[in-house]
Amino acid sequence: MRRVLHVGPCNTPGGMAKVIQILSKNPPEGWTAETWQSHKVGNPIVKYLHHKKMLKTVQKSYFH
């Protein structure tokens, strides 16, 4: 089964987040969809740690 990862402001109000939600809930037949919240509220260290954790997750899930 093929997979797609939608990266963007998934949990924020606005049009882009809504589009990502719609796409991730309705992937094409034979595909699975996941989201990656790219916007993180907080200081730069919190943001860095969030993205570092997500990159590790993506590497394990998609490039094993």
C-alpha positions as CSV (number, residue, x, y, z in Angstrom):
1,M,0.0,0.0,0.0
2,R,1.3,3.4,-0.9
3,R,1.6,6.2,1.7
4,V,1.5,10.0,1.6
5,L,2.6,12.4,4.3
6,H,0.9,15.8,4.4
7,V,3.1,18.4,6.1
8,G,1.7,21.7,7.2
9,P,-0.3,23.6,9.9
10,C,-2.7,20.7,10.6
11,N,-4.1,21.9,13.9
12,T,-4.5,25.6,13.3
13,P,-7.5,27.5,12.1
14,G,-7.5,28.4,8.4
15,G,-7.9,27.1,4.9
16,M,-4.6,25.2,4.6
17,A,-5.3,23.1,7.7
18,K,-8.8,22.3,6.5
19,V,-7.4,21.1,3.1
20,I,-4.8,18.9,4.9
21,Q,-7.6,17.4,7.1
22,I,-9.8,16.7,4.1
23,L,-6.9,15.1,2.1
24,S,-5.7,13.0,5.0
25,K,-9.2,11.7,5.8
26,N,-9.9,10.9,2.2
27,P,-6.8,9.3,0.6
28,P,-7.1,7.8,-2.9
29,E,-8.0,4.1,-3.1
30,G,-4.9,2.0,-2.2
31,W,-3.2,4.8,-0.3
32,T,-2.9,5.7,3.4
33,A,-2.4,9.3,4.6
34,E,-0.7,10.8,7.6
35,T,-0.2,14.3,8.7
36,W,2.8,16.1,10.2
37,Q,2.1,19.3,12.2
38,S,4.7,21.7,11.0
39,H,3.6,24.7,13.1
40,K,4.6,24.5,16.8
41,V,3.9,27.2,19.4
42,G,6.7,27.7,21.8
43,N,10.3,28.8,22.0
44,P,12.9,27.8,19.4
45,I,14.1,24.8,21.5
46,V,10.6,23.3,21.7
47,K,10.2,23.8,18.0
48,Y,13.6,22.2,17.2
49,L,12.9,19.2,19.4
50,H,9.4,18.7,17.8
51,H,10.9,18.7,14.3
52,K,13.8,16.4,15.3
53,K,11.3,13.9,16.8
54,M,9.1,14.0,13.7
55,L,12.1,13.5,11.4
56,K,13.1,10.4,13.3
57,T,9.6,9.1,13.1
58,V,9.4,9.8,9.3
59,Q,12.8,8.1,8.7
60,K,11.6,5.0,10.6
61,S,8.2,4.8,8.9
62,Y,9.1,5.7,5.4
63,F,12.8,4.9,4.8
64,H,13.4,1.6,6.6
